[in-house]
Amino acid sequence: MSIAGNVRGVGSRRALALSVAGLMAAPVLVVGTGGSAQAASCTTSTGPYQKQVEKYLHRPVDGRQSAADCKAIRSFQTTYGVTPTIGYAGPVTWRTMKTLTAQKAAGKNPNKDKKCPTNKGRIACVDLTRQLSWIQDGSKLKFGPVPVRTGRDTYETRTGAKKIYWRHINHVSSIYHVSMPYAQFFDGGQAFHSVGLKMWNPPGSHGCVNMRPADAKAYWNLLKNGDDVYVYGRKPGT
């Protein structure tokens, strides 16, 4: 063998060693037979919230990741827009589950604790902690509660008493250049408006209260300039 051949041989062996090391360091995935890239991979790693997620999904609670656990977790992640959808029981997945639990518990009495004022007549309430909004008139619920998607970390939706001061049904953001249908502004550039995302899709908005299209349209029809808005609580993860 020539010197050049020896060099090439050494180089090939080094490259192979590096490739193997890289594979060993990468997340461990189980390859399935689903056919698509999305369905073909599932993590075997046990997440920090494995037991909590297993309990939420009515899986055997043993704190160890299994193929069936991963399939159930991935199905949840796909349904609620949690990424990456690899079946990992991480903090975002568990936080989404806790938010859904709180929303379900709210039922048709979201203001049971009276944190949103009941002495202002028609008012839109936004609970950042539960990621819920509703419209009430005094203590009477008029619409909702509905899930919302509020500001992400460093872009938090500001708390306190506000009023709707400008409405634009076909608004387009001059800052982010995105469509904001049924926009109703209540605090600077922060507004209720429709989006095409799942409400639980992390990390959140740039401060606006994102809503499902039908909910945003209902808010548009129920509210007007001068109506009160009250924002309270703190979004998980901010």
N, C-alpha and C positions, 0 to 999 in steps of 0.2 A: 504493500500500500504506500502511496506517495505521502510526502509531508502535507500537501494540500488536502489529501484524503483524510489523514489523521486529524487535521484541524477541523474539517467538516464533520468528522465523526464525533469529536469532542463537543463541537457546537450543537450537534443534533441531540447528544445525550443531555447537555445542559438545558436545552430548550424543553426536552421531554420532562426533565426533573422539575423545571419551573411550572410547566403546565399541570403536572400532577399536584404540586404544592398549591397552585391556584385553585384547583378543583376541591382540594381538601379544606381550603379556607372559605369556600363559597357556602351559602345556605344549602342545607341538605334538602333535596326535593324528591318526591316520589313521582315517577312518570306514570301517567294513567293511559287510558285508551279512548279518551273522549274525542280525539280527532283535532280539536282546535288547540291553539297555544294556551288560551285561557283555561281550558279544561284539562290540559296535559300535565300540570304541575301543582304540587301541593306540599307544603312544608311539613317536615316530620318533627320540627322543633316544638317543644313545650313552651307556651307563652307564660308571662308573669301573672296573667289573670285566667289561667287555664281552668281552675276549679270553678271560678265565678261564671265563666262563659259556659262551661259544661252544664252547670245548674240552670242557667237561663234558657239554654237550648234543650233542656230535659234529656241530657245525655248522662251516662253513668259518670258520677263525680269521683274520679280517681286521680286527677291532677296530672295525667299522662296523655300526651297527644296520641291519637290513633287515626287510622285512615278514615274511619267513620266520623270521628270528631272533626277532622279537617274538612270533610265534605259538608258537614252541617255548618261549620263556621264560614266557609267560603260562600255557601248559599245565603247566609245572613249578610255577609259583606257585599255581595252582588246586589241584593235587594235594597240595601240602605246606602249604597254608594261609598262604602268604606274601602279605601285602597291602601296597599296592594291587596288584591283578592287572592291570597295564598293560604288562607286558613289559619293564620297566626293569631293566637289569643292575646293581642297586645293592648296597650292603653286606649287607643282610639276605638277599637271594637268594644271594649268593656264600657267606655264612657258613653258610646252610642246606646248601648243596651240600658244603661242607667237612665239616660235621658228619655228613652222610650217608655221605661217603667214609670217615671215621674209623670209623663204626659198621659199615660193611660189612667193613672191614679187620679188625675185632675178631673176626669169625667166631665160632667156638665156643671161643675161648681169650681171653676179655676180660681176664683177669688175668695175661697173659703177662709183664708187667713187675713182677708181685708187689707192686703198690702197695696192694692190699686185703689185710689180714692173713689168713694161712692157718693160724694157730695158735689159733683161737677156736671151731672147730666150725662150726655153722650161723650164717651171717652174710649179711646183705643189703648188697651193695656198690653205691655210687652214684658214678659218675665224672662230675663236672660238665663237664669239658672235652669229653668225647665225648657227653655227654647220654645215658649208658647206665646201666642197672642190671641186676644179676643176683644170684642166690642161690647160694652155694657152701657146701660142708661140708668144712672143711679146704681142700685144693686141688682138690677135685672139684666140678665145675659141676653144680648141681642144677636150675637154671632160668634161661633167658635166654641171652644178654643181650637186653634189650628197650629200646626207645627211651623216654626220659622227658622231661619238661618241668619244669625246675627254676626257681628264683627269678630274677626280673628284677632289673635294676639298682636298688639301694637296698633290695631285698627278697631278697637272696641266701640261698640254702640254706646253712646254716652247716656248716662242715667239721669233721671230727674223729670220734672214736669215740662212738657213742650206743647206746642200748638201747630197744627197743619197750617202752613202759610203759602204753599204753592203746589199746584197739581198740574201734571202734564201727562196725558194718556199715552203718548208715543215718544216719551223722552229717550234721548241717547246721551250717555255720559260724555261730557267734554274732557274729562280727565282720563277715563279708562276706555273710552270709545266703544262701549257696549250698550246694547239696547236695555232700557229699563221701563217696560210697559206698565201702565197704571201707576206711575210714580206719584207719590204724595210726600212732599218734603216737610219735615217737622223740626230739623235741627241742622242748620248749615247744609252740607251736602248729603246728609243722612235722610233716607226716605223708605217708606214701604214701597216695594215694587215686585213685580213678577220675575222669576228666573226659570230657566229650563233645567235646573239641577235638582237632585234629591235634597230635601231639607236637611238631611243628616250628613251630607257630603262635607268632609273636613277640608280645610281648617275653618272656613267661614268667609264672610263678606269683607268689604273694606269699610264697614260701619253701617251699611244699610240693613234694613230688615227684609231679607229675601222671603218671598212667599210663592206658593204654588199658584199657577195662573188663575184657577177658579177662585181661590181665596183672595188674591190681589184684586180681581175684578169685583168681588163682593165688597171688599173694603172701599173700592172706588165708588160703588153705588151707595154705600151707607154713610160715608164720611164727606165732609166739605171743609173748605177753608175756615179756620177759626176753631175747629173741633180740637178738643184736648187729647193729648197723648201722654202716657206715663210709662217710663221705662225704669225697671228696677232689677235687682239681683246681679249675678255675675255669671257669665258664660263659663262652663267647665273648659279648662284648657287655656284660659286667658289670665 
